[in-house]
Amino acid sequence: MGGYALGREVIRAATLALLLALPAQAAVVAEIVVDDERLELHDEAGPCQRGALWAVLYKGRERLSGCWTLRPDGRVTIAWFDGGCWAVPASAFKEPRPL
């Protein structure tokens, strides 16, 4: 039984170390809210690469992540992880509201 308790402590310590190593939650820099849909643009790359930043779309209880960039023509392009792609005028975004 002593080995089992030791195993739990090792798992607990490893979990705590992992949580402490994770970066703070990315801040929302802009959003669009319509009814039960919320599109958030974050200020960190998260899972994105090549200068793109993390985007999240909430539709009710569903959540879809993607990567966003600002184009020179003033549009925000978002490549969604489900394969879709959007181009939204930057002017459509507002400052985030507190949750």
C-alpha positions as CSV (number, residue, x, y, z in Angstrom):
1,M,0.0,0.0,0.0
2,G,2.9,2.4,0.7
3,G,3.9,2.3,-3.0
4,Y,0.4,3.2,-4.1
5,A,0.4,6.3,-1.9
6,L,3.8,7.3,-3.1
7,G,2.6,6.9,-6.7
8,R,-0.3,9.3,-6.0
9,E,2.1,11.8,-4.6
10,V,4.4,11.6,-7.6
11,I,1.4,12.1,-9.9
12,R,0.2,15.0,-7.8
13,A,3.7,16.7,-7.9
14,A,4.0,16.1,-11.7
15,T,0.6,17.6,-12.3
16,L,1.4,20.7,-10.2
17,A,4.7,21.2,-12.0
18,L,2.9,21.0,-15.3
19,L,0.3,23.5,-14.3
20,L,2.9,25.9,-13.0
21,A,4.9,25.6,-16.3
22,L,1.9,26.5,-18.5
23,P,1.8,30.2,-19.6
24,A,-0.9,32.5,-18.3
25,Q,-4.1,32.5,-20.2
26,A,-3.9,34.6,-23.4
27,A,-5.6,37.9,-23.2
28,V,-8.5,38.6,-25.5
29,V,-7.6,41.7,-27.6
30,A,-10.8,42.0,-29.7
31,E,-14.1,40.2,-30.1
32,I,-17.4,40.0,-32.0
33,V,-20.5,38.9,-30.1
34,V,-23.8,38.1,-31.8
35,D,-26.5,36.3,-29.8
36,D,-24.9,33.1,-28.4
37,E,-21.8,33.3,-30.7
38,R,-18.5,34.9,-29.6
39,L,-15.4,35.2,-31.7
40,E,-12.3,36.1,-29.7
41,L,-8.9,37.2,-30.9
42,H,-6.1,36.5,-28.4
43,D,-2.7,38.2,-28.1
44,E,-0.7,35.0,-27.9
45,A,0.2,32.3,-30.5
46,G,-1.1,29.4,-28.5
47,P,-1.0,26.5,-31.0
48,C,-0.4,28.8,-34.0
49,Q,2.8,29.3,-36.0
50,R,4.5,31.7,-38.4
51,G,3.3,34.9,-36.6
52,A,-0.3,33.9,-36.4
53,L,-2.2,34.4,-33.2
54,W,-4.9,32.3,-31.5
55,A,-8.6,32.7,-32.2
56,V,-11.5,31.0,-30.5
57,L,-15.1,30.8,-31.7
58,Y,-17.8,29.9,-29.1
59,K,-21.2,28.8,-30.4
60,G,-23.4,27.9,-27.5
61,R,-21.5,25.1,-25.8
62,E,-19.2,24.4,-28.8
63,R,-15.7,25.8,-29.2
64,L,-13.5,26.0,-32.3
65,S,-9.9,27.2,-32.3
66,G,-8.0,28.7,-35.2
67,C,-5.2,31.1,-36.0
68,W,-5.6,34.7,-37.1
69,T,-3.5,37.4,-38.9
70,L,-4.2,41.0,-39.8
71,R,-3.9,41.6,-43.6
72,P,-2.6,44.8,-45.1
73,D,-6.1,45.4,-46.6
74,G,-7.6,45.7,-43.1
75,R,-9.2,42.2,-42.9
76,V,-8.6,39.6,-40.2
77,T,-8.1,36.2,-41.7
78,I,-8.8,33.2,-39.6
79,A,-7.8,29.6,-40.5
80,W,-9.9,27.3,-38.4
81,F,-8.7,23.9,-37.2
82,D,-11.7,22.3,-38.8
83,G,-10.4,23.4,-42.3
84,G,-12.5,26.5,-42.7
85,C,-11.2,30.0,-43.4
86,W,-12.8,33.4,-42.8
87,A,-11.9,36.9,-43.7
88,V,-13.6,39.5,-41.5
89,P,-13.2,43.3,-41.7
90,A,-11.1,44.5,-38.7
91,S,-13.7,47.2,-38.1
92,A,-16.2,44.5,-37.1
93,F,-14.2,43.7,-34.0
94,K,-14.8,45.6,-30.7
95,E,-12.8,45.8,-27.5
96,P,-13.5,42.8,-25.3
97,R,-16.2,43.0,-22.6
98,P,-15.6,41.5,-19.2
99,L,-17.2,38.1,-18.7
